[in-house]
Amino acid sequence: METTLKSLIFAWALFASALSHAAAPYAFGVLNQRSLQATAVYWNPILNYVSARSGVPLELHIGRTANETTDRVVAGRLDFAYTNHLFTPKRAALGWRVLARQDSRGIRGQIVVREDSPARSLKDLTGQSVAFPNPYAFVGYYVPYDALLRAGVRVTPLFSGNQEAAMGQLMSGQVAAAGVNHQVMADFARRNGLKYRVLSESEPYFDLAVMASPRVSEADGEKVRQAFVGMIDDPEGRRVLKAAAQAIGLGKSRGFVFADDADYTNYRAFFRHTRVPVNE
């Protein structure tokens, strides 16, 4: 009898452990473009919706800076990520796969100055301080800094931690210019009444991708993909997207569309030819 009781207790412990493991949410990292608070306010309702619709529990994880969030991805501490930092040669080899992206016409890297700046061309920035979000940022650092190098313009890069922090430095006059994501810049300027001028603009690149780690099963990855993509066709999904956008002052909400690795070919092509040393 005692042996049977011990066996039942052991079996229940194993079962409880399995349930606990199954219920543990996947860590979903979001690349820092805005403040930590704004990122959480925007993404938590979306991840709650996707978790409920997909049956795959997701939990928001954000580092203090975009660098830290990306380092967590590379270190294998996250399961899903919303990012465009994984298309460098070494990071592409980690095996993360693209599931979806925000539905937009693409993002462009810009170098911008305040409207009252005397700078009219990239040459006018020679020797000046230019703010960038972080040394991993694609359209916020690599793309605009590559434009400066190709123009033969040497500047002093200052890294601010995220997109809006770099824009804040520009607005306050701490730097002569900023390298930015054109979409985030337009939203920031509209909310803050900032008038600015664009000195350089890149070709469009698809927006950040929802990506899954190789350890996430194909089945769970597909459930998450379908939940993201289906938001725009579901009244509740549209409500969540609209409320999230309004909560951080975006002009309009943006849904998600199907995407795969082929959509990010021009990212990889950029890294094959860029003059900027690649930080991996």
LUMTIKE-700731 format. One record per residue (C-alpha): residue number from 1; residue in one letter; x, z, y. Coordinates in steps of 0.001 Angstrom, whole numbers, always signed. Layout:
<recs>
[NUM,A,[X,Z,Y]]
...
</recs>
This chain:
<recs>
[1,M,[+0,+0,+0]]
[2,E,[+2790,+935,+2402]]
[3,T,[+4605,-2319,+1639]]
[4,T,[+1434,-4305,+2266]]
[5,L,[+870,-2507,+5577]]
[6,K,[+4423,-3200,+6683]]
[7,S,[+4013,-6859,+5743]]
[8,L,[+805,-7105,+7786]]
[9,I,[+2448,-5442,+10778]]
[10,F,[+5407,-7808,+10530]]
[11,A,[+3140,-10847,+10224]]
[12,W,[+1103,-9725,+13252]]
[13,A,[+4286,-9215,+15260]]
[14,L,[+5386,-12757,+14443]]
[15,F,[+1942,-14106,+15357]]
[16,A,[+1892,-12170,+18643]]
[17,S,[+5387,-13412,+19456]]
[18,A,[+4313,-17001,+18787]]
[19,L,[+1265,-16592,+21023]]
[20,S,[+3393,-15113,+23773]]
[21,H,[+5846,-17992,+23526]]
[22,A,[+3069,-20594,+23521]]
[23,A,[+1478,-19056,+26605]]
[24,A,[+4714,-18972,+28617]]
[25,P,[+4409,-21455,+31493]]
[26,Y,[+6828,-24291,+32017]]
[27,A,[+9069,-23846,+35067]]
[28,F,[+8192,-26569,+37600]]
[29,G,[+10816,-26994,+40323]]
[30,V,[+10002,-28600,+43666]]
[31,L,[+12742,-29999,+45864]]
[32,N,[+12934,-28176,+49182]]
[33,Q,[+11901,-30485,+52009]]
[34,R,[+10062,-27870,+54038]]
[35,S,[+10253,-24075,+54282]]
[36,L,[+9775,-21984,+51138]]
[37,Q,[+6405,-20765,+52415]]
[38,A,[+5121,-24261,+53223]]
[39,T,[+6333,-25561,+49855]]
[40,A,[+4503,-22777,+48008]]
[41,V,[+1311,-23201,+50051]]
[42,Y,[+1263,-26930,+49282]]
[43,W,[+2324,-26935,+45633]]
[44,N,[+727,-23855,+44077]]
[45,P,[-2866,-25220,+44300]]
[46,I,[-1714,-28572,+42895]]
[47,L,[+101,-26979,+39962]]
[48,N,[-2879,-24705,+39286]]
[49,Y,[-5100,-27771,+39118]]
[50,V,[-2706,-29718,+36874]]
[51,S,[-2286,-26707,+34577]]
[52,A,[-6052,-26330,+34199]]
[53,R,[-6725,-30039,+33647]]
[54,S,[-3813,-30683,+31298]]
[55,G,[-3846,-27442,+29342]]
[56,V,[-96,-27259,+29977]]
[57,P,[+716,-24128,+32027]]
[58,L,[+3069,-24743,+34955]]
[59,E,[+4732,-22235,+37283]]
[60,L,[+6302,-23097,+40634]]
[61,H,[+10042,-22449,+40956]]
[62,I,[+11920,-23006,+44226]]
[63,G,[+15517,-22216,+45083]]
[64,R,[+16453,-20909,+48510]]
[65,T,[+17791,-24371,+49373]]
[66,A,[+17426,-27888,+47968]]
[67,N,[+20941,-27563,+46546]]
[68,E,[+19977,-24441,+44627]]
[69,T,[+16799,-26036,+43255]]
[70,T,[+18768,-29072,+42063]]
[71,D,[+21476,-26876,+40557]]
[72,R,[+18782,-25093,+38535]]
[73,V,[+17609,-28448,+37195]]
[74,V,[+21140,-29484,+36228]]
[75,A,[+21776,-26099,+34602]]
[76,G,[+18721,-26567,+32369]]
[77,R,[+16708,-23727,+33904]]
[78,L,[+13675,-25875,+34790]]
[79,D,[+11296,-27892,+32610]]
[80,F,[+9614,-30150,+35164]]
[81,A,[+10727,-31100,+38655]]
[82,Y,[+9506,-32964,+41712]]
[83,T,[+12727,-34528,+42912]]
[84,N,[+14794,-37625,+43575]]
[85,H,[+18145,-35925,+42975]]
[86,L,[+18508,-36973,+39340]]
[87,F,[+19468,-40635,+39737]]
[88,T,[+23212,-40220,+40273]]
[89,P,[+25264,-41457,+37289]]
[90,K,[+26012,-38041,+35779]]
[91,R,[+22567,-36579,+36378]]
[92,A,[+20835,-39664,+34988]]
[93,A,[+22677,-38938,+31741]]
[94,L,[+20853,-35580,+31462]]
[95,G,[+17863,-37472,+30081]]
[96,W,[+15071,-36408,+32444]]
[97,R,[+12173,-38887,+32431]]
[98,V,[+9889,-40030,+35246]]
[99,L,[+6167,-39319,+34860]]
[100,A,[+4576,-39948,+38256]]
[101,R,[+5231,-40207,+41981]]
[102,Q,[+3281,-39692,+45166]]
[103,D,[+1225,-42698,+46169]]
[104,S,[+2930,-44059,+49273]]
[105,R,[+4575,-47224,+50505]]
[106,G,[+7928,-45614,+49900]]
[107,I,[+10310,-43458,+51885]]
[108,R,[+13083,-44653,+54162]]
[109,G,[+16258,-43004,+55295]]
[110,Q,[+16554,-42837,+59077]]
[111,I,[+19043,-41686,+61670]]
[112,V,[+17049,-40362,+64601]]
[113,V,[+17758,-38897,+68030]]
[114,R,[+15504,-37208,+70555]]
[115,E,[+13771,-39568,+72959]]
[116,D,[+15813,-38145,+75845]]
[117,S,[+19128,-38817,+74079]]
[118,P,[+21532,-41265,+75763]]
[119,A,[+22387,-42712,+72312]]
[120,R,[+21065,-46231,+71806]]
[121,S,[+23092,-47271,+68759]]
[122,L,[+24989,-45703,+65867]]
[123,K,[+28270,-46290,+67750]]
[124,D,[+27047,-43862,+70412]]
[125,L,[+27137,-41067,+67814]]
[126,T,[+30893,-41336,+67243]]
[127,G,[+32426,-37864,+67127]]
[128,Q,[+29018,-36153,+67425]]
[129,S,[+27398,-33548,+65153]]
[130,V,[+24647,-34923,+62932]]
[131,A,[+22281,-32713,+60911]]
[132,F,[+21472,-33543,+57302]]
[133,P,[+19241,-31571,+54909]]
[134,N,[+21867,-31013,+52198]]
[135,P,[+24669,-32920,+50453]]
[136,Y,[+22337,-33931,+47581]]
[137,A,[+19554,-35434,+49715]]
[138,F,[+19004,-39118,+48975]]
[139,V,[+17214,-40589,+52015]]
[140,G,[+18120,-37559,+54141]]
[141,Y,[+21897,-37703,+53557]]
[142,Y,[+23306,-40384,+51267]]
[143,V,[+21378,-43302,+52730]]
[144,P,[+21843,-42533,+56458]]
[145,Y,[+25445,-41366,+56036]]
[146,D,[+26225,-44578,+54163]]
[147,A,[+24804,-46511,+57139]]
[148,L,[+27131,-44612,+59476]]
[149,L,[+30185,-45275,+57310]]
[150,R,[+29358,-48975,+57018]]
[151,A,[+29061,-49110,+60816]]
[152,G,[+32485,-47503,+61104]]
[153,V,[+31044,-44426,+62816]]
[154,R,[+32628,-41041,+62098]]
[155,V,[+30494,-37977,+62752]]
[156,T,[+30559,-34267,+61918]]
[157,P,[+27927,-33608,+59208]]
[158,L,[+26056,-30290,+59417]]
[159,F,[+23896,-29272,+56447]]
[160,S,[+20716,-27367,+57293]]
[161,G,[+19246,-26511,+53868]]
[162,N,[+16140,-28705,+53938]]
[163,Q,[+14580,-31634,+55783]]
[164,E,[+12590,-29709,+58359]]
[165,A,[+15509,-27393,+59151]]
[166,A,[+17600,-30443,+60087]]
[167,M,[+14743,-31711,+62246]]
[168,G,[+14486,-28314,+63904]]
[169,Q,[+18167,-28480,+64835]]
[170,L,[+17584,-31888,+66368]]
[171,M,[+14540,-30693,+68297]]
[172,S,[+16428,-27672,+69711]]
[173,G,[+19367,-29811,+70821]]
[174,Q,[+21890,-28235,+68456]]
[175,V,[+22893,-31672,+67144]]
[176,A,[+23018,-35172,+68561]]
[177,A,[+21109,-36776,+65686]]
[178,A,[+19635,-36127,+62245]]
[179,G,[+19486,-37943,+58940]]
[180,V,[+15887,-37776,+57731]]
[181,N,[+13200,-38902,+55340]]
[182,H,[+11032,-41042,+57627]]
[183,Q,[+7780,-39676,+56199]]
[184,V,[+8712,-36003,+56589]]
[185,M,[+10091,-36769,+60066]]
[186,A,[+6848,-38366,+61230]]
[187,D,[+4808,-35391,+59965]]
[188,F,[+7185,-32889,+61597]]
[189,A,[+7216,-34721,+64940]]
[190,R,[+3439,-34983,+65058]]
[191,R,[+2960,-31268,+64361]]
[192,N,[+5610,-30184,+66846]]
[193,G,[+5111,-32747,+69607]]
[194,L,[+8640,-34089,+69161]]
[195,K,[+9339,-37544,+70569]]
[196,Y,[+12237,-39314,+68914]]
[197,R,[+13970,-42659,+68605]]
[198,V,[+15153,-44358,+65399]]
[199,L,[+18688,-45752,+65481]]
[200,S,[+18860,-46844,+61860]]
[201,E,[+16351,-47300,+59051]]
[202,S,[+16891,-48206,+55398]]
[203,E,[+14954,-50286,+52936]]
[204,P,[+12077,-48415,+51242]]
[205,Y,[+12629,-46339,+48119]]
[206,F,[+9840,-44900,+45997]]
[207,D,[+8900,-41328,+46857]]
[208,L,[+10080,-38305,+44885]]
[209,A,[+9240,-38323,+41192]]
[210,V,[+7496,-35844,+38942]]
[211,M,[+10018,-35599,+36111]]
[212,A,[+10172,-33892,+32717]]
[213,S,[+13165,-32353,+30979]]
[214,P,[+14189,-33773,+27592]]
[215,R,[+13063,-30516,+25974]]
[216,V,[+9453,-31072,+27105]]
[217,S,[+7544,-32797,+24323]]
[218,E,[+6198,-36301,+24863]]
[219,A,[+2684,-34933,+24320]]
[220,D,[+2964,-32234,+26993]]
[221,G,[+4672,-34635,+29372]]
[222,E,[+1872,-37162,+28982]]
[223,K,[-809,-34513,+29554]]
[224,V,[+879,-33478,+32786]]
[225,R,[+1265,-37104,+33868]]
[226,Q,[-2423,-37866,+33302]]
[227,A,[-3486,-34739,+35202]]
[228,F,[-1376,-35665,+38237]]
[229,V,[-2482,-39311,+38218]]
[230,G,[-6117,-38358,+37682]]
[231,M,[-6335,-36066,+40715]]
[232,I,[-7332,-38804,+43114]]
[233,D,[-10272,-39901,+40918]]
[234,D,[-11611,-36374,+40439]]
[235,P,[-13649,-34768,+43260]]
[236,E,[-12009,-31410,+42591]]
[237,G,[-8571,-33048,+42528]]
[238,R,[-9215,-34745,+45862]]
[239,R,[-10391,-31436,+47316]]
[240,V,[-7185,-29710,+46187]]
[241,L,[-5000,-32489,+47627]]
[242,K,[-6855,-32458,+50945]]
[243,A,[-6724,-28666,+51276]]
[244,A,[-3010,-28580,+50398]]
[245,A,[-2234,-31240,+53006]]
[246,Q,[-4281,-29472,+55686]]
[247,A,[-2606,-26148,+54893]]
[248,I,[+767,-27467,+56051]]
[249,G,[-484,-29760,+58788]]
[250,L,[-108,-33142,+57105]]
[251,G,[-2073,-35987,+58649]]
[252,K,[-3531,-37108,+55336]]
[253,S,[-3447,-36156,+51687]]
[254,R,[-1424,-38127,+49148]]
[255,G,[-2337,-38540,+45505]]
[256,F,[-89,-39422,+42583]]
[257,V,[+345,-42636,+40611]]
[258,F,[+1932,-43538,+37294]]
[259,A,[+5689,-44095,+37481]]
[260,D,[+8589,-44557,+35103]]
[261,D,[+12366,-44870,+35257]]
[262,A,[+12219,-48563,+36204]]
[263,D,[+10646,-47648,+39568]]
[264,Y,[+13925,-45993,+40598]]
[265,T,[+16276,-48900,+39892]]
[266,N,[+17254,-49245,+43550]]
[267,Y,[+18341,-45586,+43633]]
[268,R,[+20788,-46257,+40837]]
[269,A,[+21948,-49485,+42475]]
[270,F,[+22641,-47572,+45684]]
[271,F,[+24903,-45100,+43903]]
[272,R,[+26910,-47948,+42365]]
[273,H,[+27840,-49252,+45820]]
[274,T,[+27641,-46374,+48294]]
[275,R,[+30647,-45446,+50422]]
[276,V,[+29580,-41797,+50410]]
[277,P,[+31357,-39599,+47838]]
[278,V,[+28726,-38634,+45263]]
[279,N,[+28107,-34911,+44832]]
[280,E,[+27191,-34195,+41226]]
</recs>
